[in-house]
Amino acid sequence: MSDSDNSMSSETLIAKELEEARAAQKKLEGLASSYQIQIRSLIDFIHQLSLSCKGQDLNLDARLAKLRTNLSNDNNIQAVLPELAEICDTLRNRTLQSQRELKSGQDSMLTLSQRLAAIDNISVHIKREIIHFQQDIIKPTISVWDFVPKITQLASIYESLLLERLVKGEPIEATAQHQHMAHELAHQLSELEFRAKDRDSIAALKAELAGNVSVERLLQAYQLVLKLLMTEVVREKNSSHQFLSAINECLALVRDSVNDNWTVTLNNFSKQRETNRQITNQCSEMDQHLQAATEIEALKQHISAELQMLQARIKEREQEQQNDVIRLKKSMDSMRKEIETLSVESGNFKEKLVEQQRLIMTDTLTQLPNRAAMDERLKREYRNVRRNNSQLWVVVADVDNFKLINDNFGHPAGDKTLQVVATTLQNTLRKGEFVARYGGEEFVLLLPDIDEEQALHIVNRVRERVSSIPFKFGDRRVALTISFGCAQVNSNETIHETFERADGALYRAKRNGRNRVEIDK
Ligand SMILES: Nc1nc2c(ncn2[C@@H]2O[C@H](COP(=O)(O)OP(=O)(O)OP(=O)(O)O)[C@@H](O)[C@H]2O)c(=O)[nH]1
């Protein structure tokens, strides 16, 4: 082969290799750009994944965000592959967990629907809805979103059922709280005073509330009591209004009379002045005539005429004054009458207020002073103790096992028992000693100016008197006793603290066997 042949073939070779290198470069460039496109798609995909998983798992959120940043910065898929693999694992686990949760949700909803189906007396329509729901809920569920309409469906079945119950007016079951409210209302009723015509129905209502009442009856009872109270408030308002109107009318009348009288007096005054002026003028005229007179006969005639005029004027004035006096007297009489009526009315109103005050301070059932009265009396006694350094005993008394009386013989028998106990307490105490019904079967005694020995003696006397009452319910004789807790007011303690000590002593008396007097030392 010649030299020229050799150089030809090496040139061709180089050109070919160059061609191949160019093709490879082009291919590489194509690959690089497709790699970039793939990375961008991957970043995009991770972004979408982050959005759809957001909030479910904070750790997963953070890892996806980090992966996206790494990929955007390095453009190196190889480097993020391990992280990507871990994320895939996490996602797979989460999916499995979600499916387990969905299954358990499905089971609970099925159980719930079975319970609904077991409720008595539900309509055919609701039964059918429940069956459809049950057929639907057991179908496989892929995602939470499939679940949402099912929850809505179950809620609507519940709603229909509730509506059906409300329309049917089925009784709501009374709970312990309802019974407590009923007893509380019965207790409040004992503290209120009702009109005579309402008393029997209130007593019956009280007895009913003390037993087991339905929620419906409880609501009716509240409604009735509220109505009675409103009527009473309106009546009171009207009666006060009437009284105030009467006062107003009377005051207006008195004011008019006084105005009239004042005008009459002013008129009189000016008339009197005018009369006086006329008399003075006539007198000075007569004087002038007298001075100028030369003939006695002419003077006599003139003076006589003047005197007649004067007499007539004075008579006229007298008549006017008499008329005024009559008018004044009339006006005074009507004013007096008005004031008398007013005084009777205000007397009645005052009596009513006093009676109301007494009722506010009196326990309706036992007619003893009530808790409000006791609070007031206690404050007064306390002031005395502080001012005079005197003694005061606070005694809390509680009828023993009173619930048994109610339970065995009925609430009305319990009421009667409380009345008898109250009367006995009242009658056994002496002047200056005080007893009030504190509430329920509890009483409070205030015993001033005695020492411990005397206090014990008095309280034991009361205790024995109560225990000796011959209670008889039907043909059964029942012994009733009371326990007492006593505390003497100490210097530097509040009323509340003394009370608490007396209460503590009462608790001890109960614990130590009842029918006892315990003293807080
Ligand atoms: N009849 C009637 N009962 C009332 C009245 N006020 C409260 N009660 C009842 O009095 C009872 C008090 O019962 P408890 O507090 O258990 O006390 P207890 O049976 O007296 O027993 P001890 O105090 O432990 O001896 C409750 O059943 C109340 O309902 C009322 O005005 N009239």
The ligand as a Tripos MOL2 file, in Angstrom:
@<TRIPOS>MOLECULE
LIG
   32    34     1     0     0
SMALL
NO_CHARGES

@<TRIPOS>ATOM
      1 N1        -92.4310   15.2120  104.0410 N.pl3     1 LIG1
      2 C1        -91.3950   16.0020  103.8700 C.ar      1 LIG1
      3 N2        -90.1740   15.4620  103.7070 N.ar      1 LIG1
      4 C2        -89.1260   16.2940  103.5410 C.ar      1 LIG1
      5 C3        -89.2730   17.6920  103.5320 C.ar      1 LIG1
      6 N3        -88.0400   18.2400  103.3530 N.ar      1 LIG1
      7 C4        -87.1590   17.2110  103.2660 C.ar      1 LIG1
      8 N4        -87.8070   16.0300  103.3850 N.ar      1 LIG1
      9 C5        -87.2670   14.6660  103.3220 C.3       1 LIG1
     10 O1        -86.4560   14.4170  104.4640 O.3       1 LIG1
     11 C6        -85.6220   13.3160  104.1530 C.3       1 LIG1
     12 C7        -84.2800   13.5020  104.8180 C.3       1 LIG1
     13 O2        -83.5840   12.3160  104.6220 O.3       1 LIG1
     14 P1        -82.0670   12.1540  104.9520 P.3       1 LIG1
     15 O3        -81.3210   13.4240  104.6730 O.co2     1 LIG1
     16 O4        -81.6000   10.9240  104.2360 O.co2     1 LIG1
     17 O5        -81.9590   11.9730  106.4900 O.3       1 LIG1
     18 P2        -82.7470   11.0630  107.5130 P.3       1 LIG1
     19 O6        -83.5760    9.9890  106.8840 O.co2     1 LIG1
     20 O7        -83.4750   11.9970  108.4120 O.co2     1 LIG1
     21 O8        -81.5640   10.3540  108.2720 O.3       1 LIG1
     22 P3        -80.5650   10.9550  109.3420 P.3       1 LIG1
     23 O9        -80.5940   12.4540  109.2040 O.co2     1 LIG1
     24 O10       -79.2460   10.3790  108.9810 O.co2     1 LIG1
     25 O11       -81.0520   10.5080  110.6650 O.co2     1 LIG1
     26 C8        -85.5460   13.2320  102.6310 C.3       1 LIG1
     27 O12       -86.2020   12.0670  102.1980 O.3       1 LIG1
     28 C9        -86.3120   14.4710  102.1560 C.3       1 LIG1
     29 O13       -87.0410   14.2250  100.9630 O.3       1 LIG1
     30 C10       -90.5860   18.2370  103.6780 C.ar      1 LIG1
     31 O14       -90.8180   19.4500  103.6650 O.2       1 LIG1
     32 N5        -91.6030   17.3530  103.8520 N.ar      1 LIG1
@<TRIPOS>BOND
     1     1     2 1
     2     2     3 ar
     3     2    32 ar
     4     3     4 ar
     5     4     5 ar
     6     4     8 ar
     7     5     6 ar
     8     5    30 ar
     9     6     7 ar
    10     7     8 ar
    11     8     9 1
    12     9    10 1
    13     9    28 1
    14    10    11 1
    15    11    12 1
    16    11    26 1
    17    12    13 1
    18    13    14 1
    19    14    15 2
    20    14    16 1
    21    14    17 1
    22    17    18 1
    23    18    19 2
    24    18    20 1
    25    18    21 1
    26    21    22 1
    27    22    23 2
    28    22    24 1
    29    22    25 1
    30    26    27 1
    31    26    28 1
    32    28    29 1
    33    30    31 2
    34    30    32 ar
@<TRIPOS>SUBSTRUCTURE
     1 LIG1         1 GROUP 0 **** ****
